[in-house]
Amino acid sequence: MANTISTGIRSLCKQTFDIATPTRTTKLHIHTSTTRIPTTGTSTSVQLTTANTAGRPQRTQDEAPKATSAARMHSVTGETIALVDSVLEYSRRRILGTDTPLDKPLSEPELNRVVGTTVNENGIGASRALALFEHVLAPACITSDHRQYLAFIPNAPTKTATAFDLVVSATAVYSGSWMEGSGAVHAENEVLTWLASEFGLPAGAGGVFVQGGTIGNLSALVAARDHARRTRANAGAELPARWTIICSAEAHSSIAAAARVMDVDVLKVMPSDGGALEGSAVRAALEQLEGSAFAVVATGGSTNFGIVDDIASIAALKDDFDFWLHVDGAYGLAGMLSPLTRALFDGVGRADSLIVDPHKWLFAPYDACALIYRDPDIGKLAHTQHAEYLDALNDSNEWNPSDYAIQLTRRARGLPLWFSLATYGGAAYRNAITSSIELAHDIALEIESRENLRLVRQPQLSVVVFERVGWSGADYAAWSARLLDDQRAFVTPSSHLGMPNTRFAIINPTTTREQLVGLLDTMHPRTAMG
Ligand SMILES: Cc1ncc(COP(=O)(O)O)c(C=O)c1O
């Protein structure tokens, strides 16, 4: 028999909870136990019920104690059972839902008006807070795992990885140290070792999952400078007045951000016409800098174009110059798992450090970046925090993930990828990545076949950048806004060398050719001009 959670719903009913947002009209008609939610296009009936709770406390939220106390928040009561069930039920619907709309942002005044005050002295109750999240706050967030989300770099987690993210929260693992989280750290390390081997790094390579590519790049570059300082000081060499990072002019903005945090300079080197940074240009930069360059960053799949730098020719310079090679593969390094594009990444095996973001093209939920060092001891020397209360951890030789990046406390954010990889195996990942590369090349051919479209560059991985001949930036903006208003796709305007364009970033294996062709068909002049 199911127990109905009714307290919050009744209070919603009393307040006539009608919500009209640009993407959904949500009206809560409360029928004692049922919340009916007509949404644009579809009508959903949602019943918030608890599972059979035989043998467990049966109190519903109606009976919850009014006074907030530590016992109320932390003990298992009928109230907590009911709200955990409703949160899991929402999560179940969202993870398994196949028609979650793209949705769109609301303005701050709109959200203020519709949401009202939720944080007050006595709380608004779980039912109301969850209803507000499901029907107002979540629909005001663009669904980044939607298969027609093609902007920036999307997110396309496997259902398995997303589901396991709930398990990570439920398990309350502290995964900064081996002492506290050995099981979780062991599983994360197996993934890092697997990735390191896929990328051609030697046995012994390892690292840590951090929040995202920005923190991964920063942590790697901090280790690189620390290493340069130590080795040069040990050799009695003079240290440069200013340290410099060399990267492509098309490198991700997080490299410049890292340099600002570290107070070092960046020398941006022009890539070839095709967009790849070449060893010859890096050689000239290294000669020009006369030893002040401590790191060269090669990009393994640029964000804008998905172009891979000529990593082999850059890595070969290590024979003649002393520098740390960092490969920023936040988006693209996953392409090394596909036989179609593996050869583009020749030379990665010589990297001193690299990153790849599972929340991009390795189908994990936000947020996770795998940061891997060729020699993890160098990362450890740079990042271990020292304090009396941490001696108990630092005095051991165990693998403490917090030693390898700018962080201390950490979530076991590599576990969703571990669970999904363990479930399906590497071949499934190779196939999924390959399918997006094939689709990108296929749609590039379609673009080339159309008179009103122009491919800006031949795609290498799964980003396709193209122009609608004759369109201004305003035309792209109007087209993009209309696609989102129609809940058809999320595709944003971009530009290259001052010329406006747009791009499809394809990482979701369920995106189809037909859908993309349909979007190209909307680029008729009248479509943009209204
Ligand atoms: C090549 C590259 N490096 C770094 C980043 C930054 O990663 P994050 O957004 O996870 O911090 C991105 C993000 O798109 C990227 O594409």
The ligand as an ORCA input file, in Angstrom:
! r2SCAN-3c Opt
* xyz 0 1
  C      40.055     22.443    -24.164
  C      39.417     22.866    -22.873
  N      40.179     23.068    -21.800
  C      39.666     23.446    -20.610
  C      38.304     23.636    -20.465
  C      37.759     24.056    -19.130
  O      37.095     22.968    -18.564
  P      36.017     23.176    -17.390
  O      34.886     23.934    -18.004
  O      35.651     21.790    -17.001
  O      36.686     23.946    -16.306
  C      37.462     23.444    -21.564
  C      36.018     23.679    -21.446
  O      35.272     23.616    -22.390
  C      38.028     23.038    -22.797
  O      37.269     22.809    -23.876
*
